[in-house]
Amino acid sequence: ETGVTQTPRHLVMGMTNKKSLKCEQHLGHNAMYWYKQSAKKPLELMFVYSLEERVENNSVPSRFSPECPNSSHLFLHLHTLQPEDSALYLCASSPGPYNSPLHFGNGTRLTVT
Amino acid sequence: GQQVMQIPQYQHVQEGEDFTTYCNSSTTLSNIQWYKQRPGGHPVFLIQLVKSGEVKKQKRLTFQFGEAKKNSSLHITATQTTDVGTYFCGSHSGGYQKVTFGTGTKLQVIP
């Protein structure tokens, strides 16, 4: 149990589908993150939310759309994805302030066909 | 933007041998964090260093932050099969809580 729960664990979708990834943290943290992990690439930061406000958008294509309705929940809405978007998508949270460690969820393994 | 390079990319060791991974940056880092990701798992926070020249130990693991705060190392003494995984360094940059990660070092321990 990591304190950060991601669903679904696995997702296969076609390029024309619309799906959403969900993340919930039970740690009372103020910041939440989406990272993308592809083979042979470092962990890529996608989005950061601090107190429900998006504070970082790391040049992510518009086919990825984040949503943070409250400090415990984070979504990543997906539409018209490409096969190269197949990866492990990791959600993380941190308590703040600056220099806090990240607590990761188990991730969603996404395959785009 | 800030880039953190990590070497080596892969390391195979016999059980009982030592292992070291290094992180290097061209810019001064505010801090360095180390994470371990087991095969099929997610990154798990190990430790954070913030002071120049800081050294911290966790059992067989020794973490060091360089004097210029541009490099860091993780050293494992007498590796065990439970040490298998990928070790990442990360550092905060910019405002808020943005963490940039190195490429990771994948450790394989041969029994």
Chai-1 contact restraints between the chains, C-beta under 6 A:
chainA,res_idxA,chainB,res_idxB,connection_type,confidence,min_distance_angstrom,max_distance_angstrom,comment,restraint_id
A,A31,B,Q97,contact,1.0,0.0,6.0,A-B,restraint_1
A,P42,B,F101,contact,1.0,0.0,6.0,A-B,restraint_2
A,P42,B,T103,contact,1.0,0.0,6.0,A-B,restraint_3
A,L43,B,F101,contact,1.0,0.0,6.0,A-B,restraint_4
A,V48,B,K98,contact,1.0,0.0,6.0,A-B,restraint_5
A,S50,B,Y96,contact,1.0,0.0,6.0,A-B,restraint_6
A,V55,B,Y96,contact,1.0,0.0,6.0,A-B,restraint_7
A,E56,B,K98,contact,1.0,0.0,6.0,A-B,restraint_8
A,S94,B,Q97,contact,1.0,0.0,6.0,A-B,restraint_9
A,N99,B,N31,contact,1.0,0.0,6.0,A-B,restraint_10
A,N99,B,H92,contact,1.0,0.0,6.0,A-B,restraint_11
A,P101,B,F45,contact,1.0,0.0,6.0,A-B,restraint_12
A,L102,B,V99,contact,1.0,0.0,6.0,A-B,restraint_13
A,F104,B,H42,contact,1.0,0.0,6.0,A-B,restraint_14
A,F104,B,P43,contact,1.0,0.0,6.0,A-B,restraint_15
A,N106,B,H42,contact,1.0,0.0,6.0,A-B,restraint_16
A,G107,B,H42,contact,1.0,0.0,6.0,A-B,restraint_17
